[in-house]
């Protein structure tokens, strides 16, 4: 699709969105028509006042009547301009809300691989900055340009009524303004594109560095990271200045043309028989002719910025990155049987993560998966919950392939506790209920007591109303883990997956987590991705992985007696923990 087609398609889509508010759209159009008529009649009335009422002194009472009408027209213009601007922005903000909702709805259903490859800062720019620029298409777009065009048409018609020859001379400005506008528009399109690109790059850089600030400070990388930011910032400044330069050159050129035309009219009026009122009217009509032309050019530039933003936003909205949800099987009760059959998976062609994985978990069974970092343990979680789809093989739950289940029904029966617990900024109650209004505070308190995590919550200021800071940094890692256990427990899943649930927590928190683990794994199919091997000694089965393959399977004592890979891992970890306790 070429650029011209792309631009018109974007404008058409934005127009269709704006027409959802048809009543207000038509009302604003009517205001534009009335405002154009009122504005162009005022100079004509001033000519009548000067030529007939003041110079000829026909009738003072008629002059006062004309002056009252003139004042009324001025007030009417002011009021109509207010309504035009207000309702244009009213339509704009409603349309922007509509676009923002559609974009966010699209994003929250995108598959995980999309977020793996796309910087979060760029998506923030799309959802916030680029969406805001689209507002200019409505505030400076369809309605305003329609009003400006009407003013030009009405002004030319009124000018012709005043003096035909001067009107023909004024016509010369129209093609000249069109050429100048087109030249500047081309320059601005590229400038706006560069500006939005570098704005997105800067947002991505800042978002990523703020998230990783502890790492930057620990490794004393402040200077080098500042230098990188400064380079991006300088490039963004240059892009913005190129935009400013084009604007700074455009407006003086337009003003120069307007002044020259006005001077010529005054010159012409001095040599040709023309009334003083007609000269005064034309002096008012020239700005009324040039100002809309200038505003149209300015609006086209702002629209261009909005179109660049819309192109980026629609680029995301038009992508089909959602996880396919073609399954039609919906079950209210899962038994919890899980089976992997010759499963192969890779995040990309070069990164093979799972290679021929075969295992079975019976309903209610508790199994553990262990292995070194990068063995593929966490990937198994992502595949069971269908954050990713496998490349080949089969994954079955209750003897049904995952892809045959309705996706959100499938996930509603699976509870996950991740190693990196994510808590949102908000109260503990809000984080535990996760927006589900059906979960009451009494239910949360009862569940917290059942798994033994109520003590620490009730010691916090405000208890369940305690506000957790972003990512949960206001409470300890162990406490965040306990809250994630409670959140999973509240969903009452038939299948429970615990990913490194006791990794990097203190001894007291580990004891609480182990007690919570025992409680929430009862009568559930449970898969524990274990970091501390001592925590999974009671598992019904242990699956040992290495480099994407299963190398051993069995119970804890069986695997130790084999003196294989698991035994080596266990003894090495035991030695490390013993040496650590001595130190």
GUDRENDREN-221099 format. One record per residue (C-alpha): x, y, z. Coordinates in Angstrom, 2 decimals. Example, Ala and Ser with C-alpha at 12.3 -4.5 7.8 and 13.67 -1.06 7.14 Angstrom:
REC        x        y        z
REC    12.30    -4.50     7.80
REC    13.67    -1.06     7.14
END
This chain:
REC        x        y        z
REC     0.00     0.00     0.00
REC     1.51     3.34    -1.02
REC     1.85     6.30     1.33
REC    -1.03     8.27    -0.22
REC    -3.42     5.36     0.15
REC    -2.19     4.76     3.67
REC    -2.81     8.40     4.65
REC    -6.31     8.42     3.20
REC    -7.16     5.10     4.83
REC    -6.05     6.48     8.19
REC    -8.13     9.64     7.70
REC   -11.12     7.51     6.70
REC   -10.77     5.34     9.81
REC   -10.49     8.37    12.06
REC   -13.52     9.93    10.38
REC   -15.56     6.75    10.95
REC   -14.60     6.78    14.64
REC   -15.57    10.46    14.91
REC   -18.93     9.78    13.28
REC   -19.86     7.54    16.19
REC   -20.73    10.85    17.84
REC   -22.86    11.87    14.86
REC   -25.27    14.14    16.76
REC   -22.49    16.32    18.13
REC   -20.66    16.18    14.81
REC   -23.65    17.59    12.90
REC   -24.30    20.18    15.62
REC   -20.70    21.40    15.32
REC   -20.99    21.55    11.53
REC   -24.05    23.79    11.88
REC   -22.09    26.05    14.24
REC   -19.31    26.25    11.62
REC   -21.78    27.34     8.91
REC   -23.40    30.00    11.13
REC   -20.01    31.27    12.33
REC   -18.72    31.59     8.74
REC   -21.81    33.58     7.75
REC   -21.65    35.87    10.80
REC   -17.90    36.48    10.40
REC   -18.11    37.44     6.73
REC   -21.13    39.68     7.16
REC   -19.38    41.90     9.75
REC   -16.92    43.60     7.28
REC   -19.78    44.12     4.81
REC   -21.80    45.81     7.55
REC   -18.82    48.03     8.44
REC   -18.73    49.18     4.78
REC   -22.42    50.08     5.00
REC   -21.84    52.03     8.21
REC   -18.90    53.99     6.76
REC   -20.31    54.71     3.28
REC   -23.98    55.26     4.08
REC   -24.24    56.13     7.77
REC   -21.06    58.10     8.48
REC   -19.98    59.73     5.18
REC   -23.42    60.39     3.69
REC   -25.07    60.93     7.12
REC   -28.35    59.51     5.86
REC   -29.96    58.54     9.16
REC   -28.36    58.59    12.60
REC   -30.95    56.24    14.06
REC   -30.20    53.75    11.27
REC   -26.48    54.16    11.98
REC   -27.03    53.31    15.66
REC   -29.10    50.31    14.62
REC   -26.26    49.11    12.38
REC   -23.74    49.66    15.19
REC   -25.89    47.59    17.58
REC   -26.05    44.83    14.96
REC   -22.26    45.10    14.52
REC   -21.70    44.70    18.28
REC   -24.16    41.79    18.35
REC   -22.23    40.12    15.52
REC   -18.96    40.49    17.48
REC   -20.52    38.87    20.57
REC   -22.12    36.17    18.44
REC   -18.74    35.34    16.89
REC   -17.20    35.02    20.34
REC   -19.94    32.69    21.57
REC   -19.97    30.61    18.38
REC   -16.17    30.28    18.48
REC   -16.42    29.03    22.06
REC   -18.97    26.35    21.11
REC   -17.00    25.37    18.01
REC   -13.78    24.84    19.97
REC   -15.55    23.14    22.90
REC   -17.57    20.66    20.85
REC   -14.64    19.92    18.53
REC   -12.63    18.96    21.60
REC   -15.62    17.11    23.05
REC   -15.79    14.92    19.93
REC   -11.97    14.62    19.94
REC   -11.71    13.39    23.52
REC   -14.52    10.88    23.07
REC   -12.88     9.57    19.91
REC    -9.49     9.37    21.64
REC   -11.07     7.47    24.52
REC   -12.53     5.04    21.99
REC    -9.15     4.54    20.28
REC    -7.32     4.19    23.58
REC    -9.76     1.54    24.79
REC    -9.47    -0.42    21.53
REC    -5.67    -0.28    21.65
REC    -5.48    -1.41    25.27
REC    -8.05    -4.16    24.68
REC    -5.89    -5.36    21.80
REC    -2.67    -5.23    23.83
REC    -3.94    -7.20    26.81
REC    -4.82   -10.13    24.53
REC    -1.50   -10.17    22.65
REC     0.59   -13.29    23.12
REC     3.65   -13.15    25.36
REC     6.09   -13.43    22.44
REC     4.99    -9.98    21.25
REC     6.07    -8.39    24.55
REC     9.31   -10.37    24.48
REC    10.31    -8.62    21.26
REC     8.76    -5.17    21.74
REC    10.25    -2.60    24.16
REC     7.66    -1.61    26.76
REC     8.61     2.06    26.39
REC     7.56     1.97    22.74
REC     4.19     0.53    23.67
REC     3.74     3.23    26.34
REC     4.49     5.83    23.65
REC     1.89     4.26    21.36
REC    -0.76     4.04    24.09
REC    -0.18     7.52    25.54
REC     1.86     9.92    23.40
REC     0.82     8.78    19.92
REC    -2.84     8.48    20.91
REC    -2.76    12.05    22.24
REC    -1.38    13.36    18.95
REC    -4.38    11.82    17.16
REC    -6.56    14.33    19.02
REC    -5.25    17.06    16.69
REC    -6.91    15.32    13.74
REC   -10.25    16.10    15.38
REC    -9.53    19.43    17.11
REC    -7.70    20.83    14.06
REC    -9.14    18.46    11.50
REC   -12.42    17.77     9.80
REC   -14.61    20.29    11.59
REC   -12.16    23.18    11.80
REC   -11.00    22.84     8.20
REC   -14.63    22.68     7.09
REC   -15.24    25.95     8.96
REC   -12.12    27.57     7.49
REC   -13.09    26.56     3.94
REC   -16.58    28.00     4.50
REC   -15.08    31.27     5.72
REC   -12.94    31.49     2.57
REC   -15.94    30.80     0.30
REC   -18.18    33.24     2.16
REC   -15.43    35.85     2.27
REC   -14.80    35.60    -1.48
REC   -18.53    35.87    -2.18
REC   -18.82    38.95     0.06
REC   -15.67    40.49    -1.48
REC   -17.16    40.02    -4.94
REC   -20.26    41.91    -3.81
REC   -18.06    44.76    -2.58
REC   -15.68    45.02    -5.59
REC   -15.27    42.41    -8.33
REC   -11.87    43.65    -9.61
REC   -10.25    43.56    -6.16
REC   -11.70    40.09    -5.65
REC   -10.06    38.84    -8.88
REC    -6.74    40.26    -7.67
REC    -7.19    38.53    -4.30
REC    -7.78    35.22    -6.09
REC    -4.10    35.19    -7.00
REC    -3.21    34.41    -3.41
REC    -5.03    31.05    -3.41
REC    -2.78    29.01    -5.76
REC     0.32    30.64    -4.24
REC    -0.77    29.62    -0.74
REC    -1.58    26.09    -1.97
REC     1.95    25.70    -3.43
REC     3.63    27.03    -0.29
REC     1.49    24.82     1.95
REC     2.30    21.72    -0.09
REC     6.04    22.40     0.06
REC     6.01    22.87     3.82
REC     3.71    19.86     4.34
REC     6.25    17.52     2.73
REC     9.02    18.87     4.95
REC     6.88    18.57     8.06
REC     5.80    14.97     7.44
REC     9.38    13.75     7.60
REC    10.16    16.01    10.56
REC     7.12    14.73    12.48
REC     8.04    11.10    11.69
REC    11.58    11.59    13.02
REC    10.24    13.35    16.10
REC     7.82    10.52    17.02
REC    10.47     7.83    16.35
REC    13.02     9.44    18.65
REC    10.37    10.21    21.26
REC     9.52     6.48    21.33
REC    13.22     5.59    21.55
REC    13.72     7.96    24.45
REC    10.66     6.62    26.30
REC    11.89     3.04    25.83
REC    15.36     3.94    27.08
REC    14.11     5.81    30.16
REC    11.53     3.14    31.08
REC    14.09     0.34    30.84
REC    16.78     2.23    32.80
REC    14.38     3.27    35.56
REC    13.30    -0.35    35.95
REC    16.94    -1.45    36.15
REC    18.24     1.46    38.26
REC    19.61    -0.75    41.08
REC    21.78    -2.61    38.55
REC    23.04     0.67    37.04
REC    23.99     1.99    40.47
REC    25.57    -1.22    41.76
REC    27.85    -1.43    38.70
REC    28.56     2.34    38.70
REC    27.18     2.75    35.18
REC    25.56     6.14    35.83
REC    28.03     8.06    33.64
REC    27.85     5.72    30.64
REC    24.03     5.47    30.85
REC    23.79     9.27    31.10
REC    25.96     9.60    27.99
REC    23.68     7.20    26.09
REC    20.61     9.16    27.19
REC    22.29    12.42    26.22
REC    22.94    11.17    22.66
REC    19.27    10.17    22.26
REC    18.18    13.46    23.80
REC    20.36    15.50    21.42
REC    18.98    13.62    18.43
REC    15.41    14.20    19.65
REC    16.19    17.90    20.15
REC    17.50    18.13    16.59
REC    14.34    16.45    15.24
REC    12.15    18.87    17.20
REC    14.18    21.87    16.03
REC    13.75    20.79    12.41
REC     9.99    20.88    13.00
REC    10.24    24.29    14.65
REC    12.41    25.60    11.79
REC     9.80    24.66     9.19
REC     7.04    26.31    11.24
REC     9.17    29.39    11.90
REC     9.76    29.83     8.18
REC     6.19    29.10     7.08
REC     4.28    31.67     9.12
REC     6.44    34.74     8.26
REC     6.12    33.85     4.55
REC     2.33    33.72     4.87
REC     2.27    37.01     6.79
REC     4.46    38.61     4.12
REC     2.07    37.56     1.35
REC    -0.90    38.88     3.36
REC     0.80    42.24     3.97
REC     1.79    42.64     0.33
REC    -1.77    41.93    -0.81
REC    -3.20    44.41     1.71
REC    -0.69    47.04     0.60
REC    -1.62    46.50    -3.02
REC    -5.32    46.95    -2.21
REC    -4.61    50.24    -0.43
REC    -2.49    51.32    -3.40
REC    -5.23    50.28    -5.82
REC    -7.84    52.10    -3.78
REC    -5.83    55.32    -4.02
REC    -5.74    55.30    -7.80
REC    -9.11    53.85    -8.69
REC   -12.53    55.19    -7.76
REC   -13.55    53.07    -4.81
REC   -15.44    53.98    -1.66
REC   -13.73    54.30     1.70
REC   -16.10    51.71     3.10
REC   -15.08    49.24     0.40
REC   -11.39    49.75     1.21
REC   -12.10    49.25     4.92
REC   -14.14    46.12     4.14
REC   -11.33    44.68     2.00
REC    -8.75    45.48     4.69
REC   -10.87    43.28     7.00
REC   -11.56    40.64     4.35
REC    -7.88    40.03     3.47
REC    -7.06    38.71     6.99
REC   -10.32    36.74     6.84
REC    -9.10    35.22     3.58
REC    -5.45    34.71     4.54
REC    -5.99    33.65     8.17
REC    -8.14    30.60     7.27
REC    -5.62    29.72     4.54
REC    -2.83    29.98     7.08
REC    -4.88    28.08     9.65
REC    -5.68    25.37     7.13
REC    -1.97    25.01     6.40
REC    -1.24    24.96    10.14
REC    -4.04    22.48    10.73
REC    -2.75    20.26     7.94
REC     0.60    20.25     9.69
REC    -1.00    19.30    13.01
REC    -3.12    16.71    11.24
REC     0.07    15.34     9.71
REC     1.46    14.90    13.22
REC    -1.78    13.18    14.24
REC    -1.71    10.93    11.17
REC     1.85     9.87    11.99
REC     0.64     9.00    15.50
REC    -2.44     7.23    14.13
REC    -0.29     5.26    11.70
REC     1.74     3.94    14.62
REC    -1.31     3.24    16.80
REC    -3.25     1.52    14.02
REC    -0.07    -0.40    13.17
REC    -0.33    -2.05    16.59
REC    -4.11    -2.41    16.46
REC    -3.96    -4.09    13.05
REC    -1.45    -6.70    14.14
REC    -2.83   -10.15    14.86
REC    -0.66   -11.17    17.80
REC    -3.45   -12.60    19.93
REC    -3.12   -16.21    20.99
REC    -5.44   -18.28    18.75
REC    -8.56   -19.19    20.70
REC   -10.28   -21.66    18.42
REC   -11.05   -24.26    21.04
REC   -14.67   -24.90    21.88
REC   -14.36   -27.23    24.87
REC   -15.47   -25.62    28.12
REC   -15.29   -27.65    31.34
REC   -16.43   -26.67    34.78
REC   -14.57   -29.46    36.53
REC   -11.05   -30.55    35.62
REC    -9.62   -33.79    36.94
REC    -6.12   -32.37    36.61
REC    -4.40   -35.01    34.49
REC    -1.50   -33.54    32.48
REC     0.47   -35.23    29.72
REC     3.35   -34.08    27.51
REC     3.96   -36.15    24.40
REC     7.18   -35.56    22.48
REC     6.95   -31.79    22.99
REC     9.40   -29.57    21.13
REC     9.55   -25.82    21.61
REC    11.81   -22.92    20.64
REC    11.42   -19.19    21.26
REC    13.07   -18.66    17.89
REC    14.80   -20.81    15.28
REC    18.18   -20.57    16.98
REC    17.00   -21.12    20.56
REC    15.68   -24.66    21.05
REC    14.40   -24.90    24.61
REC    12.51   -28.21    24.86
REC    13.49   -31.28    22.87
REC    11.16   -34.27    22.97
REC     9.63   -33.86    26.44
REC     7.48   -36.78    27.64
REC     5.87   -37.05    31.07
REC     2.51   -37.64    32.72
REC     0.98   -36.20    35.89
REC    -1.99   -38.03    37.36
REC    -4.91   -36.16    38.96
REC    -4.03   -34.91    42.47
REC    -0.37   -35.86    42.05
REC     2.43   -33.54    43.18
REC     5.48   -33.55    40.97
REC     8.63   -31.45    41.00
REC    10.74   -30.36    38.07
REC    14.40   -29.61    38.77
REC    17.46   -28.72    36.76
REC    20.09   -26.09    36.22
REC    19.25   -22.60    34.97
REC    18.22   -22.75    31.32
REC    17.16   -26.38    31.46
REC    13.62   -25.44    30.33
REC    11.73   -25.73    33.62
REC     9.91   -22.39    33.50
REC     9.08   -22.85    29.83
REC     6.89   -25.81    30.79
REC     4.71   -23.44    32.84
REC     4.34   -21.08    29.91
REC     3.27   -23.97    27.68
REC     0.71   -25.40    30.11
REC    -0.92   -21.98    30.49
REC    -0.64   -21.41    26.71
REC     1.37   -18.23    26.97
REC     3.22   -19.86    24.07
REC     2.21   -22.62    21.69
REC     4.43   -25.64    21.12
REC     6.23   -26.25    17.82
REC     5.41   -29.95    17.72
REC     4.11   -32.77    19.89
REC     1.05   -32.67    22.14
REC     0.11   -31.31    25.56
REC    -3.06   -32.80    27.00
REC    -5.13   -32.02    30.06
REC    -7.69   -34.67    30.94
REC    -6.80   -36.37    27.63
REC    -7.78   -33.27    25.61
REC    -5.23   -31.22    23.67
REC    -4.74   -27.71    25.07
REC    -5.65   -25.98    21.79
REC    -9.07   -27.66    21.85
REC   -10.00   -25.92    25.12
REC   -11.48   -22.46    25.13
REC    -8.40   -20.49    26.18
REC    -9.79   -18.47    29.08
REC   -11.72   -21.42    30.45
REC    -8.46   -23.40    30.45
REC    -6.56   -20.69    32.32
REC    -9.33   -20.28    34.88
REC    -8.53   -23.80    36.16
REC    -4.78   -23.22    36.47
REC    -3.18   -21.32    39.34
REC     0.38   -20.06    39.03
REC     2.82   -18.72    41.61
REC     5.81   -17.22    39.84
REC     9.31   -16.65    41.15
REC     9.15   -12.97    40.22
REC     5.97   -11.95    42.00
REC     4.29    -8.96    40.41
REC     2.10    -6.82    42.64
REC     0.30    -3.74    41.35
REC     0.26    -0.38    43.09
REC    -2.82    -0.61    45.28
REC    -4.11    -2.19    48.46
REC    -3.42    -5.79    49.42
REC    -7.14    -6.49    49.02
REC    -7.09    -5.12    45.46
REC    -4.04    -7.22    44.59
REC    -5.59   -10.38    46.00
REC    -9.04    -9.93    44.48
REC    -7.44    -8.75    41.22
REC   -10.57    -6.82    40.25
REC   -12.94    -9.75    40.85
REC   -15.88    -8.17    42.67
REC   -17.19   -11.63    43.62
REC   -14.27   -12.11    46.04
REC   -15.18   -10.52    49.37
REC   -12.82    -9.36    52.09
REC   -14.20   -12.03    54.45
REC   -13.35   -14.75    51.91
REC    -9.82   -13.41    51.59
REC    -9.37   -13.32    55.38
REC   -10.67   -16.87    55.70
REC    -8.35   -18.13    52.94
REC    -5.37   -16.29    54.48
REC    -6.02   -18.00    57.79
REC    -6.32   -21.41    56.13
REC    -2.85   -21.25    54.58
REC    -1.28   -19.38    57.50
REC    -0.46   -16.01    55.95
REC    -2.91   -13.90    57.92
REC    -0.44   -12.99    60.71
REC     1.91   -10.85    58.66
REC    -0.96    -9.10    56.81
REC    -2.67    -8.14    60.05
REC     0.60    -6.67    61.36
REC     0.81    -4.24    58.44
REC    -0.55    -0.71    58.88
REC    -4.12    -0.82    57.62
REC    -3.97    -4.63    57.27
REC    -5.75    -5.55    54.02
REC    -6.02    -1.86    53.10
REC    -2.23    -1.48    53.26
REC    -1.13     0.10    49.97
REC     1.60    -1.84    48.20
REC     4.06     0.28    46.25
REC     4.81    -0.40    42.58
REC     5.99    -4.00    42.03
REC     5.52    -4.60    45.78
REC     8.81    -3.05    46.89
REC     7.30    -1.84    50.19
REC     7.15    -5.42    51.52
REC     9.72    -8.20    51.62
REC    10.25   -10.80    48.91
REC     8.96   -13.53    51.22
REC     5.81   -11.55    51.96
REC     5.24   -11.00    48.26
REC     5.58   -14.74    47.70
REC     3.04   -15.44    50.44
REC     0.58   -13.00    48.87
REC     1.03   -14.73    45.51
REC     0.24   -18.06    47.20
REC    -2.92   -16.56    48.67
REC    -3.89   -15.06    45.30
REC    -3.53   -18.47    43.62
REC    -5.39   -20.20    46.46
REC    -8.35   -17.80    46.15
REC    -8.86   -18.81    42.53
REC    -9.34   -22.42    43.71
REC    -7.52   -23.97    40.72
REC    -7.55   -27.66    39.92
REC    -3.99   -27.44    38.62
REC    -1.40   -25.51    40.61
REC     2.06   -24.54    39.38
REC     4.70   -23.13    41.72
REC     7.74   -21.63    40.01
REC    10.83   -21.40    42.26
REC     8.43   -20.46    45.07
REC    11.09   -20.60    47.82
REC    13.91   -19.09    45.81
REC    15.84   -16.22    47.45
REC    13.74   -15.93    50.63
REC    14.80   -15.98    54.28
REC    14.47   -19.04    56.52
REC    11.31   -17.84    58.34
REC     9.58   -16.97    55.08
REC    10.62   -20.33    53.64
REC     8.94   -22.16    56.53
REC     5.74   -20.18    56.00
REC     5.89   -20.84    52.26
REC     6.43   -24.57    52.80
REC     3.43   -24.68    55.12
REC     1.35   -22.76    52.58
REC     2.57   -25.10    49.86
REC     1.41   -28.16    51.78
REC    -2.01   -26.61    52.25
REC    -2.70   -25.35    48.74
REC    -1.36   -28.48    46.99
REC    -3.82   -30.76    48.80
REC    -6.32   -32.42    46.43
REC    -4.79   -30.61    43.45
REC    -2.53   -31.61    40.63
REC     0.63   -29.68    41.50
REC     3.79   -28.97    39.57
REC     6.63   -27.45    41.57
REC     9.56   -25.89    39.75
REC    12.14   -26.32    42.49
REC    15.26   -24.32    43.22
REC    15.94   -25.64    46.71
REC    15.90   -29.41    46.32
REC    15.32   -29.96    50.03
REC    11.79   -28.57    49.61
REC    10.58   -31.24    47.20
REC    11.68   -34.41    48.98
REC     8.03   -35.41    49.54
REC     7.01   -35.00    45.90
REC     5.26   -37.97    44.30
REC     7.64   -37.73    41.37
REC    10.68   -35.64    40.47
REC    11.50   -34.84    36.84
REC    15.13   -33.88    36.26
REC    15.89   -31.72    33.22
REC    19.10   -30.71    31.49
REC    19.41   -28.64    28.30
REC    15.74   -29.05    27.34
REC    15.60   -32.83    27.90
REC    14.40   -35.07    30.70
REC    17.41   -36.98    32.00
REC    15.93   -38.66    35.09
REC    12.55   -39.39    36.67
REC    11.72   -40.85    40.05
REC    11.21   -40.17    43.76
REC    13.76   -38.38    45.88
REC    15.41   -41.42    47.48
REC    15.36   -43.38    44.20
REC    17.19   -40.61    42.41
REC    19.75   -40.21    45.17
REC    20.51   -43.94    45.11
REC    21.12   -43.83    41.37
REC    24.02   -41.41    41.89
REC    23.07   -39.65    38.65
REC    22.47   -36.05    37.68
REC    19.94   -35.36    40.46
REC    22.24   -36.80    43.09
REC    25.06   -34.55    41.90
REC    22.80   -31.48    42.01
REC    21.50   -32.36    45.48
REC    24.93   -32.98    47.00
REC    26.37   -29.81    45.46
REC    23.51   -27.74    46.84
REC    23.71   -29.39    50.25
REC    27.44   -28.64    50.41
REC    26.83   -25.03    49.39
REC    24.15   -24.54    52.05
REC    26.36   -26.16    54.72
REC    29.29   -23.92    53.89
REC    27.00   -20.92    53.83
REC    25.66   -21.66    57.30
REC    29.22   -21.93    58.66
REC    30.07   -18.52    57.25
END
